């Protein structure tokens, strides 16, 4: 988790240093539709704080966003994203070494509050609802490599994973460079109940977007 936060901080500082002197068009009071694409760097962590380690992995992230102004300095930004997350794990099982790589494919719907102190910077925070569509596992040991794919269908929009996300967008005319971090909070079961999963996703995200107005 600490490594993911450090990566997000480095990306943000690099962005400010590289583009901080560039001009930006003030679109804070405009209704803006845009498209974005980039990458997640994700891992899982044990919410019970037991001794559990895994390695992070990169995955694709991309989709659409709509910036809705509520004045010059405040707004809402709902998004619909396709997102890949996962992890890599290695260990020993009955004296034999193994490697497991898991990749999940989700539809993410962040519902963000936007704080806009300047035309260059937008601070965003809010909940995200994720709907798992597919999961791929690749398992390697001395016997060889096996792959398994699971498809998930979900007709109940109340059945999802609730996450918390926050980050900063840097606005340069029609282009937006976004940095964001997120982590799972709970699983919503679709019947009004929820569970607190022991193993939760955590990730940082970097994207570049194009704004239409």
N, C-alpha and C positions, 0 to 999 in steps of 0.2 A: 504493500500500500504506500509506504514512504517513497519507494522508488518511482511509483507512478506520479505522485505529487511533484517530486523533483523534476521529472521529465516535463510535466506541464509548465512548471516555472521556467525552465530553460527555454522552451519553445516560445513562451510569452516574452521573455526578455530579448530573445533573438529577433522576434517580430518587431518589437518597439525600436530596437537599435537599427534594424535594416530599413524600416519604413517610416520611422517617426518624423522624418523631415519632409515626407511627401504630403501634398495637399489632398484634401478630401472635400467632396461635395456634401453640403449639409442637407441630408434627407430625413432628418429626425421627425419631421411632421408629415412625411409622405407615407401613404400606404404602399408597401413594397413587397413584391413577389420575387423570389429568387430560387436558384438551384445551387447545390453545393456538392462537393465530393472530396474525399480524403481518406484518412486511415485512423483506425483504432489501435492502440497498444493496450492489451487487456491481460488480466490475470484473475485468479480467484484467491480468496483468503478465508481462513477459518474464523468465524465470528466467536467461537469459544476460546480463542487465543491459545489453542493447543499447538504443539510443535508440528506444523505442516508447511511444506514448501513446494512451490511449483514455479515454473518459468513462464514469463509472459510471451505473447505472440501478437503479430500484426494481423490486421484484417481490414477489409474495405468498409467504408461508411459513406453514404451519399443519399441525397433526396432533395426535398423541396421545403421552403420555409416562407412564411407570410409575416411581415412586420406590420403590426397594427398600432398606430400612434395613439396615445392617450394624453396628448400634449407634446411639448418639445422635449421634455426630460424623462418621460415615462411611457412605456408601451407594453404590448404583449407580442409574443412570437411563438405561435404554434408551428410545429414541424412534423413532417413524415419522412422517416429515414429507413433505408435498408442498412443493417448493421451486422458485421461479423465480429464475434468475440470468442475467447477461448483461452486455452493454456496448454503448456507442455509439462509433463511429469515423468520422472524416471525413478526407478527404485529396484528393489530386490524382492522377489516373491518365491518362496520355497527354494532359496539358493540360486535363482535364475534372475538375471538382469532383464528389465523390461523398460519400454518407453511408450507413453500414451500421449497422443495429440488430439485434443478436442476442439472442434470449431462449431459454434452455434450461429445460426442464421435467424435474425429477428427483424420484425418491423417495430421500430421505435417511434413513439409519439411524445416528444418533449412539449410541455406547456410552460413557457418561460415568461417571467417578468423581466422586462428590459429597462435598465437604468442607463440614461444617455447623458453623461456629464459634458460631452463634447461631440462634435461631428465625427471625430476620429475613433472614439472609444464607445463601445456598448457593453455594459456589464449585464450578464444574464444569469438567472437562477430560477429553479423551479423543479417540479416533479417530472418524471418521465415514465410512461407506461410502455412496456415491452411485450410483444407477442411472439413467442417462439414458433418458428416455422419448420426448421430442420436442424438436425444435429448430426455431425460427422465425427466418428472416432476412428483413429488409426492406432493399432496396437502392434508393437514389435517386441519379439523375444527370440530366443535361440531357435525356435521352431519356424520363424519367418514373420511375415507381416500380414495382418488381417485388418480389413476395413469394414465398418458398419455404418449405415445411414438410416436415420429415423425421420420420418415425415410426421408432422403434427398438424391437425386441423382444429381450429378453434372458432366456433360460431358464437361464443359468449364473450363479448367485449369486456365483461367484468372479470374474466379470468386472465390474469396478466401478472407481470412482475413490476412492482413499483420501485423506482429508483429516484435518487436525488442527483441533480446535475447542476453545475455552475461553471462559468467561464467568462471569457472576454472576446469580443469581436473587434477587429480593427478594420475600419471602413476607409477604402481608398477609391473615391468616385463610385464606379459600378462594381468594384471588386471588394470582397470581404474575406479576410483571413481570420479564421476562428480557432480558438484554443479552448478546450473544455475538459472537465473531469467529472466522472460519475461513479456511483456505487449503488448496489442493490440495497433495498430497505426491507421489503417483504414480498411474499407471494400472495396474491389475491386469488382465492379459490373459485370465484364466480358465484358463490351462494351467500355472500355477505360475510364470510369468514376469511381469515388470513392466517398465514403461518410465517414464522421467522426462520428461513433456511440457515443451516449451519454454514454451508459454503456459499459465498456470495461473490458476484462479479465486481471487479473494480477496473476502471479503464481511464485512459486519457485519449483525447481525440483532437486531431488537427485537420482542418478542412480549408478549402478555398472555394468561394462562392461568387456568383454573378447576380447582381440585383437588376431587376426590371422595374422601371417606373415611367 
